[in-house]
Amino acid sequence: SNDDRSLFECNQHFLLSLSHKARRRRRRRRRRASMDAIKCSSTFLPLTNPNTLFSNHTFPKFPAPNFNRRAAQPLSISAKDTRTTEPENVAVVEKPPLSKRFLVSDGLTSPFGATVRDDGVNFSVYSSNSVSATICLISLSDLRQNKVTEEIDLDPSTNRTGHVWHVFLKGSFEDMLYGYRFDGKFSPQEVLEADDNCWPQMACMVPTLGEEFDWEGDMPLKLSQKDLVIYEMHVRGFTRHESSDIEFPGTYQGVAEKLDHLQELGINCIELMPCHEFNELEYYSYNPILGDHRVNFWGYSTIGFFSPMVRYSSASSRNFAGRAINEFKTLVKEAHKRGIEVIMDVVLNHTAEGNEKGPILSFRGVDNSVYYMLAPKGEFYNYSGCGNTFNCNHPVVRQFIVDCLRYWVTEMHVDGFRFDLGSIMSRSSSLWDAANVYGADVEGDLLTTGTPVSCPPVIDMISNDPVLRGVKLIAEAWDAGGLYQVGMFPHWGIWSEWNGKFRDVVRHFIKGTDGFSGAFAECLCGSPNLYQGGRKPWNSINFVCAHDGFTMADLVTYNNKSNLANGEENNDGENHNCSWNCGEEGDFVSISVKRLRKRQMRNFFVSLMVAQGVPMIYMGDEYGHTKGGNNNTYCHDNYLNYFRWDKKEEAHDDYFRFCRLLIKFRDECESLGLDDFPTAKRLQWHGITPETPDWSETSRFVAFSLVDSVKKEIYVGFNTSHLATLVTLPNRPGYRWEPFVDTSKPSPFDCITHDLPGRETAMKQYRHFLDANMYPMLSYSSIILLLSPIDDS
């Protein structure tokens, strides 16, 4: 509608202003880098700004432009250097009158946020260091004119209990947004004159009792985690390309329309990259290399923790708040109808407010010292690599986190969460002391801010919460401050981890690096070296590629990253990719190199599908998507990050077919999703000859056979040498081994199904080898063989 377009333009103006005023922060996700020490220009705690509109956390947030205060209603601004005895400098002005549009009463302290009750709305927010609070209400019409519709001062004697400000309002809240303005002691370096512009503000919709969403009886699928095949995807990128051929590309609705593709592939769980409201223009600048603009595409910079990203909704209705919520719910409901669970990638390690030079949008203006890890003089600890670190283990902050997760489970029906830089949640908070955290002193508790703790309170709360304990919980078990906890993340027996060690080992072994045969075998068993003793194979989320790094196609095409298009002189992104270009760099190579690359992609996929644990594949890898060697495409809203539906169709009978059949095979095999680590009763290791595995430093051959109640027994072999080899197979009287997968063969004979035309002819080509209980393997190839009864006739 026209109203929506005007509001969109208004929001774009806000975000552009934000991107130009804020210090440009690069999201360089260096997983094992040392902590980047950040110096802060302010020297006072807490750092609060009296001109901040704060969007609290229980309902969606929508960006708004900078609100110019009306001349008749300027705000009192106080600046006092607490270290001196100089008199306080005060600009005293008139406060706005009590509301004539709303009935105002005391309100309740809980729950936090804006909550509909008793024909009105209760507002509650925690702010321990503020001396005054004002609730600001903005109609959509005034929003477009940069005006605050109504300001209601809260009375500390009636509207404050402890550190909680609260008020109950009755009146018409249709198309109304709200925010808070706080006053308190703040750094004199940041004093604002009465006529100065402050940071662009954020406000969110006041909740109303609208039409209830029809879930059509939707219930949690509660799929066993050992049976999952996870598909990491980006909502906008999945359907934004014109080849998607849908009405609303780049939206929740667009993903819902394309779920049949995932069902055809065999996916039963999607992991959505950040869908919380975030500042997409955080990095906004012209990109002369591609001729477009850099933006925050990935979304790892949250603004609204209780709001789905509004831009991902269609433009089909005026009620943009309800639209985003309902379209997200529709996506979840439609996924569940197809047997697909929905996991959200949540960013609870930092916010969009950056360091001391970043914008003051919410937490910094409400209670800086509570919500962020701060050093004694106000410096921001930067364990996230993004300027700040969320103070996860502070009692108020950890309750906020639990409330947020509960909201997405109970209200939005999501099935679990992947925690970005999850290791930050294991670090001790600012103001850490045992009494503050546990309620009583602990002898010898001398932890400093950011020290990893063995029993982090926030992870304890999540793990034992009656709502959250039953959902999937996946940690990215490292952070940008050098903490690496893969296999050691505090887990309470239920947490899983992105297994970064699986990724690195598999990449090394498949490309033929010496010394990795034993480690590769551990990966195939579900990494018992990491998870045995308290956890299971399905606690390992196995992946070869993810959003952060090379795609599968680029992994076999480039030795070196090519990130110049990011505008950081190729200094961003991971330098150690464990990749191999198969002999020639880039796309324009010989036919023999192209053939080898196809084999290697299939080898990686076989290793992912036959390993114990939970396989995860990245969007587009099922057809061989390329990003041109860019391994850090966080800032590109273009073809680099768009799923190419035309390319998928081209690969439908080639690599896509191979991936689809391998996922189906995994689902059919009882032995490839075990509930516990395999033992010698089921598993046998082999070398070039049966039961003689070679774990030497130079070994590049690994094979195993696995007893399966459905397939009887399967044989899997990997030859990552540059030389071909002839393998002697285990003898099984009365049975013959028959090939199911051979990655050295051209499609469709790379995966031989029973309904494949020409199957009998293909089998005859192997017969003389199989009758001798042998099988020839080309260099850099993998095979899966199945037992078949010998027909004496």
N, C-alpha and C positions, 0 to 999 in steps of 0.2 A: 504494500500500500504506500501511498505518498507519505503518510506519517512515518512509516518504517524507514523509508529512504532518507527522510529528514533526520531521523534519529540516528541512522547509520552514519550519515555525514557528520553529525554532531560528535558521535563516538570516535570517528576517524580523526576529527580535529583534536580531540582529547589525546588520543594515542600519539599523534604526530608531535603535539606539544611536549608530551612526556619524553618521547625519544630524543628530541633536540635538547631538552633541559637536563636530562639525566646524563651522567657519565656513561658512555657506551661501554657495556660490559660484555665481554666475549665469553661464551660458554665453552671453554676449552676443557673438555672432560678428560683430563689426564688421570687415569685410574690409579697410577702408582706414584704420582708426583708428590713432592714435599709440600707442606702447607705453605700457602702464599700469605705471608704476614702483611696485614693491612694496617696502615696508620690512619688514625681517625683525627679529624680536625677539631672535633668537639672534646671538651674535657669534663663535661658534667654528665651525671647520671641521675635520673633518666633523661634521655634526649627526647623531648616532646615538642610538638609544634602546635600552637593554638589555632592554626588555620587549617587543620586537617579534618576532612570528612572521612569518617571511618565506616566501612561496610562490615558489619558483624557477620557471624558465620553460619547462621542456620538457613539462609535462603539465598537464591542466586544473586550475583552481583553484576552490575552493568556499568561500564565506564561512562563517565560524563565529563564534559569540558570543565575548564576552570570557572568556578562561580565567582563573579564579581559581586562583592557585597554592596547592597544598596546604601546610598549615602546616609540615609536616615538610620541605618542599623549597623554601624561599624562595630568591631569587636575589641574588647579590652585586651591589650597586648602587654605582657609584663616580662621584663628581662632583668634578672638579678644574678650577679656573680657571687655565689655563696662563699667564695674564698676571700672576699674583701669586706670592708665595713662601709663601703661607699653606699649612698642612698640608692634605693630602687628607682629605676627609670620606668615611668608608667605613662601610657597613652590612654586616658580615661575617656570613654564614650558611653553613649546610651545603650542599654541592653534592650533587646526586643521585648514587647509586652507579652503577657501570657496569651495563650492561644484563644482565639475566638471561634475557630473552626472545629476544635476538638475538646472533648471533656477530658480533663487531666486528673489522674489520681496517682497514688503512691506506686503501685505496681509490685511485682514479685521479683525476687533475686534469681529465680531459676524457672525454666531453663534459660541459658544464655541465648542471645539473639532476639529475633522478632517472632513472637508466637501468637497465633490467633487463639483467643479464648474469650468467652462471655461477651460476644458481640463487639469485641474490640481487639486491640493488639497490645501485648505486653513486650516491652523492650528491656533488655538486660545486658550489661557489658561489664567486664572486669577491667579496672584501671586503678592500680594501687597508688600511683604517684600523681594523679591529676588532682587539681584543687577545685576545678569546676567542670561541668559538662553541659552541653547543649545538644538537643536532638534537632536535626535539620531535616525538614520534609520538603520534597521537590516534586511538583507535578510535571508531567511530560511536556506540557506547553511552556512552563517556566524553564525547564531543562534546555529547551532550544533557544531560550533567551538568556541563558547563563544567569539565572536568578534562583535564589532559594525562596521557596514559597512560604515556609513557616519555620520559625526558630523558637524552640521552647526550652527555656532554661530549667535545669533540674535543681531542685532545692536539696542541698546536702543533708538537711535535717530530716527530710521525709523521703527523698529519692536516692539515698545512699545507705547501704548496709555493709559495714566493713569496707572492702575495696570494690564493691559492686554497685554500679549506678543502675537504677531501674525506674520505669515509669509505665503507667497503663493509660492508653489513649482510646477514646471512642469517637467515631466519626467516619466519614467516607474516605477510604484509602484507594479508591479505584485509580489505577495508573499513577500511583504515588511511589516515589522512591524515598529512601531515608539514609542518613549518615549521622555521624557524631562530630562535634567540635569540642576539643578538650583544651584546658589551660593548665599550665604548671611551670615549674622551673625548667629553663632550657638554656642552651649555650648562647652567650651573648654574641658570638660570631654569627649567629643566624637570626638576629632580631629583624623582624619585618616592620617596615614603616606602615602606617595606616593605609596608604594608597598603593603599596606594593602588591604585585601579583604573587601568589603562593603557588605551590605545586598543584598541578591538575588534580582534581578530586575524584574520589570513587564513591559511588552510592549504589544501593541495591533496592530491589523492589520490596515494598511492604507486602507481606503475604495477605491474601484474602481467601475466603472460603469459596473457591471457584468450583467448577464442575469436576467431579471426581474422575480420575483416569480409570478406564475400563481395562483391567488386567486380564480379563477373560479367564480367570481362574489360574493364572500363572503361579507356579510354585518353583522353588529351587530344584535344579536337576540333581544336585548332589552326586555327580559322577565320581567314581573312584579315581583318585589322582593318578594311579598307576596306569590307567587306560587313556589318559589325555594325550592329544596331539595339539600343541599350542601353536597359534598363528599370530605373531606380533604384527600389528598393523597400525596405520595412521588414518584417522577418520577422513580427513580432507584428501589426503594423498590417494586413498583407495579408489575414489570415483571422480576426482577432479579432471582428469584428462578427458578430452572430447570423445575419445574412443569408447568411453563408458556408455555413451548414448542413453543417458537417463535425464529426467526432467530437472532434478535438483542435484547436480554433481557437487561433490565435496561436502556432503551433509550426512547427518545420522540417517536420514531417510534414504539417501543414496546407498549407504552401506546395507541397510535393510533390504533394498531391492536386489543387491548382489550377493546375498547370503547363499543363494543356490550354488554359486561358484565354489564357496568354501565347503558346502555339503558334498558336492561332486568330488572335490579333492580329498575329502575324508577328515576334515578338521572338526573337532568337537569342543574347541575352546579358543576364543579370540582374546588376545591381550591388547587392549586399546592403549596406544600412546596417549600422553596427557590430554584429558578432556575437561579438566577444570578450567574455569575462566582464566586466561592468561593474556599478557600484553604482547600481542603479535607484532607490534611495531617497535619492539625493544631495540632492535639493531638497525632500524630503518635508515638506509642510506643507498645512494645510487651505486649500482654495480656495473662499471664500464665494461667488464669482461663479457657478461651475458646480456647487458643492455636492459636489465630490469632492476629491481630494488631488493636489498637484503632485508629479511624480516625474521622474526622468531617463528619458524615453521614447526619445529618439534614440540614446543610448548612447555619446556621444563623451566617455567618461571611463573609460578602460580600467583594469581591475584585473589580469586574467589574460590575458596576450598569447598564451598557448598553449592556451587553453581556449575552446571555443564557449560561448555564453551558455546556462547551464543552464536558465533559466526558459523558454527557447524549445523545450525538449524536452517530450514528453508525460509523463504520470504513470503509465505503464503497467508499469514494472518497478522493482525495488528498487535495481538497480545504476545509480544516477543518473549516475555518471561515464561509464560505457560508453554509457548511453542518449543523452546529449547528443552524444557523439562519433559514435556510429553513426547517429543520426537526421540529423545534419549530412551525414555521408557519403552517406546514402540520398538526401537532397535533391540533392546534387551528381550522384550516379549517375543519378537519374531525370531530371534536367535534361539531362545528356549524351545520354540515350536519345532525347530529343526534339530534339537538335541545338542545345541552349541552353548556352552557356558561363556560368560563374559567376565573377564578380569580387567581391572583398571590399573594402569601405571600411575601411581600417586607420588607427588613430589612433596614430601614432608621434611625435607632436609634443609631447605632454604626457601626464600620468597622472592618476589619481584622487586623488593625494595633495595637490593644491592647493598653496597657498603655505605660509609658515611657520606659519600657524594651522590648517592642514589636518591630516587624519589621517596617522599614520605607519603605513603598511600594508606597504611592501616596500622600495623603493629608498632612501627617506630613512633607513630604519633600517639598511640594509646598507652603503651608500656614497654618502651625500648629495652629496659634492663631485664624484663621478664621473658619476652618472646625471643630474644637473641642471645647467643653466647658472646659475652663482652669481657674484655680484660678490665682490670681495675680502673684504668684511665679512660675507658670508653672505646678502645679499639675493637673492631669486629674480628672475631675468629672466622677464618675462611676455609673450613674443612670441606666445603662444597665446591670450591673453585669458582663460585658465582658471586662472591662478595660478602655473603653473610652465612651464618649457620643457625638454623632453628634450634631453640633451646628445649629440645624434645623432652628431657627428663625433669624439667621444672613441673611441679604439681599442676599448675594452671594450664600449661602448654600440653602436657600429656593428656589431660582431660579433654582439651580441645581436639586433639588428634583422635581420641577414642570416639568422641561425639561425631566427628566428621566421618569416620569409617562406618559407624553405625547408621548414619543418615543414608549413605550410598547403598548399604545392604538392605535396610528396612524400607526405605522410600523408593529407591531406584532398582532394587532387586539384583544388584550385581553379585557375582559369585565368588569374588576374591580380589586380592590386590597384589601388585608387584611394587615393592618399595624402592624407589630410585635412591641410590647411594644409601642403602639401608644401614650401613655400619655407623652412620652418624647418630642413629637412634641408640647406639650402645655407648655413646660418649657421655661423661658426666656433665651436668648442666652448669651454667653460671650460678653463683651463689650456692654451690653445692655444699651441703652438710647433711649428716645422717639424720638429724632431727627434722630437717626440711623435707627430706626424701622419704624416710621410713617412719617418722614419728617419734624416734628415740635416738639417742646418741649411740654410736658404735665405736668401740675402742679401736684406736689405730686408724680411724677413717680420716686420712689426710689427702684426699684426692684433689687435684687441681682441675680447673675447667678443661673439658675435652678429653680427660683420661678415660680410656675404655674401661667399662665395669663389667663384671661377670654376670651380674643380675640386673640389667637395666630396667628401671621401674616402668617405662613406657611399653617395653616389649612384654614385660610381665603382665601389665594391664590388658594389652591386646590379646595375649595368649590365653588368659583366664576369663576373658569377658564372655558371658553366656551367649551373646549374639555373634561375636567375631571368631570365637574358637572353632566354629563349625564351617568357616569359609576357607578358601585357599589363601595361604599367606606365603609370599615369595619375596625373599630379600635379594637385592643386589648387594652382595656381601663385601663391599669395599667403599671407600670414599676418596676424595681428591687430596686428603691430608696424609695419605700413605698407609691408612689402616686397611689391611687385606684379611678378611675373615672367611674365605671360602673353606668350608668344612669345619669352621669353628664359630659360626654365628650362633648367638644364644637362641635356642630353638624350642625348648619346652616340649620336644618330641613332635611338634606339628609344623614348624617352619621349614620351607624349602629354600633352595638357593639357586640363583643363576650360577651354573658351574663354569666359571671362566677357565678353570684348569682343563676341563674337558675340551673346550674350544681350542686352547693352545696346543694341547697334546695331539689332538686329532689333526690339526693343521700341519704340525710338524711331521707326523708319521705318514700321512697320505702323500705329502710332497717328497717323501723319501729321505728325511733327515735321519742319520744314524742315532742310535741310542734311545729310541722311543718305543720299541716293540713291547716291553714290559708295561710301560705306562699306558700304552694304547689298550692293552689287555685289561688293565684296571678300569679304564673308561667303559669298555664293553660290558663289564660286570656291574656297572652302576656306581663306580668309584667307592668301593668298600674301604679303601685307604682313607677316605674323607668322611664317610657317613656310617660305617659299621660301628655299632655301639651306641644305641639310642635312637638311630634313625634308619630309614629304609632306602632302597634304590630310588623310589619315586620322590624322595626329597632332593634329588639331583635334577635340575632343569638343564638338560643337555642342549647345546646349540653350537653351531659352527659359525653362523652369521647372525647379526642383529642390526638394529637401526644404527648403532654406533660402531662404525667400521665399514669394511668392504662388504659388498654384496657377494653372493656365491659366484656370480659370473666374473666380478672384478677380482676375486680372490685368486682365480686361475689366469688372469689377464695382465695383472700389474705387480711388479716387484716393489714399486714405489707409489706413494700417494700422490695425487694431483689435485691439490686444494686451492689453487690460485683464485678460483672463482669465489672463494669465501672472503676475499679482501684482506687476508692476514698474511700475505706473502708466503704462503705455504707453511707457516709456522704452527698452525693448529692441527688437531687430529693426531692419532696415534702413529708413531714412526715404526714400531715393531709389530708388523702385521702377520708375520709367519706365512706370507703369501709366496706364490711362485707363478711366473708368467708362462711357464711351459716352454721356455726357450727364446721367445721374442716378446718385446714389450708392446702393449697396446692392441688396437683392434685390427690393424692392417698387417696380417701375418700370413705365413704359408698355410696350405691346406693341412699338412701333417700336424702343425701346431694347433690348428683349430680342432682337429680330431682328438688330439690328446687332451685339450681343455674340456671337451665334452665328456671324455672318460673320467677326468678328475672331478667334475661336478657330480657325476653319478656315484663315484667312489665316496665322496663326502656324504651324499644323501644316504647311501647304503649304511655307512658307519653310524649315522644318526638314527636310522630306523631299526637296526639290529642290536643297539646298545640298550642295556637295562637303564631305567630311569624314564624321565618324561622328555620326549623330543619337542623342540621348539624350532619353527622355521620362520623366516622373515618374509614379509609381504613382497611378492614379486620374484622371489627365488624359485618359485615353482615353474617359471617360464624363462628364467635367466636374465632378470633385469640388471641393467648396468647403470652406474652413476659416473661413468667415465673416469674411474680411478679416484673419485672424491670419497674419502672415508669419514667425512664430518659434515654432512649436508644439512646442518641445523638451521641454516639461514636461507634456504631456497624454496620458494613457493613456485616451483616450475617442474619441467619434465624430469629433472633429476630425481625428484621424490614422488612423482606420479606413477601409479600403477598403469601399465600400458595394456589395455584390453585387446588392442590389435595384435600386439606381440604375443599375448597369451593364446590367441586363436592360431597364430602361426605355429606355436609350439604344442598345440593341443594333441597332436598325434606323435609327438616326439618327446621332449623332455617332460612336459606336463603329464603325458601319459605314464612315463616312467615313475614320476613322483606319486601320482595317484595310485598306481598298482602297488608300489612299495608300502604306502600307508595302509592300503587295504590288506596287504599281506601281514603287516604287523598286527593289525586288528584281529585277523583270523588266527594268529599263532598264540596259543596259551602261554608259551614259554618266553615271549618277548615283552611281557609286561608283568614280571613276577612281583609278588608282594614282599619278597625277601631276596637276599643275595644268593646267586646260584652256587651250588656245591658240586663236589665231584660225582655225586649220585646222578646228576643231570648233565653236567658240563664236562667235556673233554677237550684239552688243547692239543693241537697238532702242528707239525712242521711240514716240510716237503714230504715226509713220510708220517703215517699215523702215530699219534701219541708220543711224538718226539719234538716238542716245541723248541724253538731256538730263541732264547732270550739274550743272546749275546749282543754286544755293542753294535755290531754291523748287521744284525738281522733286520731284514725288511719284509719278512713274511710272517703273518699271523693267521692262524686258522683255528676254528673250533667247531665242535658238533654239539647240538643241544637237543635233548629229548623233549618232545612236544606231544601232548595228549591228542592234539588235532592232526598234526602233520606227521606224526610218528617220530621223526627226527629230521633236523635240518643241519646242513653243513655250510659254513660261511668261511670264505678265504679272502685274504687281502695280499696282493703282491705289489709292493710299492717300490720295487727295484726297477732299474732301467733295463733289466734283462728278463726275457721270458723264462718260464719254468714249467716243468712237468710234475704235477702233483699226484702222489699216490693217495688214494682215498681209503677211509676205514672200511673194512670188509664187513658187510651185513648179509649173512647167508639168506637166500631166498629173495633178496631185494637188489635193485640196481639204483645207483644214484642217477638222477636226471637233472639237467640244468633248468633253473627257473630264472636266474639273473646272471648275466655275463656282461659287464660294462664295456668290454672290448668289442662287442658286436654292435652293428648299426641298428637303429630303430627300424622295425618293432621287435627285432630279435634280441635286443638287450634285455627284454623281459618276456619270457615265453609263457603265455597263458594257454589254458586248454582250448579256448575258442579262437586262437590265433590262426588265420589262414596260412597254410604252408607249414604248420607245426610239425607234421610227420616228416616232411622233407628235412627240416632243420634238425630233428632228432637223429635222423639217419647219419648226418654228418658227424655226430658225436659218438655213434654207436661203437665203433671199434676201440675207442679210448675207454668208454664206460664199461664195455665187456671185460676189459683188462683192469678195471677198477682204478682208472687213472683219468686225469683231466689236464689239458694244456692251458696255461694261463699266460697271457701276454703281459708285457711290462705295464705297470701302473693300471692294474685292473682288479676287480673284485668279483666274486661269484657267490651265488646262493644255490645250493643243490638240495633236492628233495628225494626222499626214498620212494621207489615205485616197485611193486611186486613184479618178479620176473615171470613172464608168461612162457612156460615150457614149450607151448606149441609154436 
